[in-house]
Amino acid sequence: GQTNYKFENNSGVITRAAQITEFGLGYSREIWRKQDNKVTAGIRPRFINAGLSNALVFVENIENTRTLFDSLDKSNFKYTTDFGLDLGVAYTGKQYQLGATIINLNEPDFQFPSTDVTGIDNPDLIAAIRSTETYVMERQLKLEAGLVTDDGAWGINFGLDANAIPDPMRDDYQWLSVGGNYASDSWWLPGARIGARRNLVGTELTYVTAGVTLFNVLNIDIASTVETISINDKTRPRGLIANIGFNVLF
């Protein structure tokens, strides 16, 4: 004969977004010197304002990807503030530098808004959702090394995150980077740089980077992944980063 089936799906998708603003003030001091070699130690407290948002959408209510984006548009960001603390030390010679920095020494944490779990009856699932509603900026050790030419015009630098830490989306990252830079006497364009960086964990994406320094104050950098993805028959980079920063030395 005939058989009728009815499926009930209680699965859901949690969509999240983050807006993080930081202000830092660093202080460094020379603690040892011998001829052209010196050791400098520094501290940098950071004020952090984090806006976090999440929304739960049941699979049976998802008609297309726009449903997920609409759920984020309608969700509210929860803003909280905290302070981070970085400590660093650098050994500098005439043409080289070695450095180590511990960021987020105090591991500040921030809360996502409480997820609306209406319609979920499984207590284990509810507990799993609640356990992911805290974002912790975990402690990380960054290692750096650099070499410059005798006239200081050209340089190459290396960077490595010694351990992996999660971002607000709970994706791990641990960067390995290499770059070259050029310094000039120009007051409006004193520096330019190119390089590459790779995430050793998580997405394992590789980025090509480029940037300039303007007026000894403004830093503009962009990065694009080598890997691409096809969306509506159009090729797009899997990741794209733009950064604008201001540095003032006094």
Backbone hydrogen bonds, N-H to C=O, Kabsch-Sander energy under -0.5 kcal/mol:
donor,donor_aa,acceptor,acceptor_aa,energy
9,N,7,F,-0.5
10,N,8,E,-0.6
13,V,57,V,-3.3
15,T,13,V,-0.6
15,T,55,A,-2.6
17,A,53,S,-2.2
19,Q,51,G,-2.7
21,T,49,N,-2.7
23,F,47,F,-2.2
25,L,45,P,-2.0
27,Y,43,I,-2.7
29,R,41,A,-2.7
31,I,39,V,-2.9
32,W,39,V,-1.3
34,K,37,N,-3.2
37,N,34,K,-2.3
38,K,92,T,-2.2
39,V,32,W,-2.7
40,T,90,A,-2.7
41,A,29,R,-2.4
42,G,88,G,-2.7
43,I,27,Y,-2.6
44,R,86,D,-2.5
46,R,84,G,-2.8
47,F,23,F,-3.4
48,I,46,R,-0.5
48,I,82,D,-2.9
49,N,21,T,-2.9
50,A,48,I,-0.5
50,A,80,T,-2.7
51,G,19,Q,-3.5
52,L,50,A,-0.6
52,L,78,K,-2.2
53,S,17,A,-2.1
55,A,15,T,-1.9
57,V,13,V,-2.6
57,V,55,A,-0.5
59,V,11,S,-2.4
61,N,58,F,-1.9
62,I,59,V,-1.6
63,E,61,N,-0.7
67,T,64,N,-1.4
68,L,64,N,-0.6
68,L,65,T,-0.7
69,F,65,T,-1.5
70,D,66,R,-2.8
71,S,67,T,-1.6
72,L,68,L,-1.3
73,D,69,F,-2.3
74,K,70,D,-1.8
75,S,72,L,-0.8
78,K,52,L,-3.0
79,Y,77,F,-0.6
80,T,50,A,-2.1
82,D,48,I,-2.1
84,G,46,R,-2.6
86,D,44,R,-1.9
87,L,102,I,-2.3
88,G,42,G,-2.3
89,V,100,A,-2.3
90,A,40,T,-2.8
91,Y,98,L,-3.4
92,T,38,K,-2.9
92,T,90,A,-0.6
93,G,96,Y,-2.9
97,Q,146,G,-2.0
98,L,91,Y,-2.7
99,G,144,E,-2.5
100,A,89,V,-2.3
101,T,142,K,-2.6
102,I,87,L,-3.3
103,I,101,T,-0.6
103,I,140,Q,-2.6
105,L,85,L,-3.1
107,E,104,N,-1.3
110,F,135,Y,-2.7
112,F,133,E,-3.2
117,V,115,T,-0.9
120,I,117,V,-2.3
121,D,119,G,-0.5
126,I,122,N,-2.0
127,A,123,P,-2.3
128,A,124,D,-2.0
129,I,125,L,-2.1
130,R,126,I,-2.4
131,S,127,A,-1.8
132,T,129,I,-1.3
133,E,130,R,-1.5
135,Y,110,F,-3.2
136,V,134,T,-0.6
137,M,108,P,-2.8
137,M,135,Y,-0.5
138,E,136,V,-1.5
140,Q,103,I,-1.8
142,K,101,T,-3.2
142,K,140,Q,-0.5
143,L,160,L,-3.0
144,E,99,G,-2.5
145,A,158,F,-2.1
146,G,97,Q,-2.3
147,L,156,I,-2.8
148,V,95,Q,-2.2
149,T,154,W,-2.7
152,G,149,T,-1.4
155,G,181,N,-2.0
156,I,147,L,-2.7
157,N,179,G,-2.6
158,F,145,A,-3.2
159,G,177,S,-2.3
160,L,143,L,-2.4
161,D,175,W,-2.4
162,A,141,L,-3.1
162,A,160,L,-0.6
163,N,141,L,-0.5
165,I,173,Y,-1.8
167,D,171,D,-2.0
170,R,167,D,-2.5
173,Y,165,I,-2.3
176,L,198,R,-2.1
177,S,159,G,-2.6
178,V,196,A,-2.4
179,G,157,N,-2.2
180,G,194,I,-2.9
181,N,155,G,-2.4
182,Y,192,A,-3.0
183,A,153,A,-2.8
184,S,190,P,-2.0
191,G,213,T,-1.0
192,A,182,Y,-2.0
193,R,211,G,-2.5
194,I,180,G,-2.3
195,G,209,T,-2.0
196,A,178,V,-2.6
197,R,207,Y,-2.4
198,R,176,L,-2.6
199,N,205,L,-2.6
200,L,174,Q,-3.1
200,L,198,R,-0.7
203,T,172,D,-0.5
204,E,201,V,-2.1
207,Y,197,R,-3.6
208,V,224,S,-2.9
209,T,195,G,-2.7
210,A,222,I,-2.2
211,G,193,R,-2.4
212,V,220,I,-2.3
213,T,191,G,-2.7
214,L,218,L,-3.3
215,F,188,W,-0.8
217,V,214,L,-2.1
218,L,214,L,-2.4
219,N,245,G,-3.3
220,I,212,V,-2.5
221,D,243,N,-2.6
222,I,210,A,-2.8
223,A,241,I,-2.4
224,S,208,V,-2.1
225,T,239,G,-2.1
226,V,206,T,-2.6
229,I,236,R,-3.2
231,I,229,I,-0.6
231,I,234,K,-3.1
234,K,231,I,-1.4
236,R,229,I,-3.2
238,R,227,E,-2.1
241,I,223,A,-2.8
243,N,221,D,-2.9
245,G,219,N,-2.5
247,N,217,V,-2.5
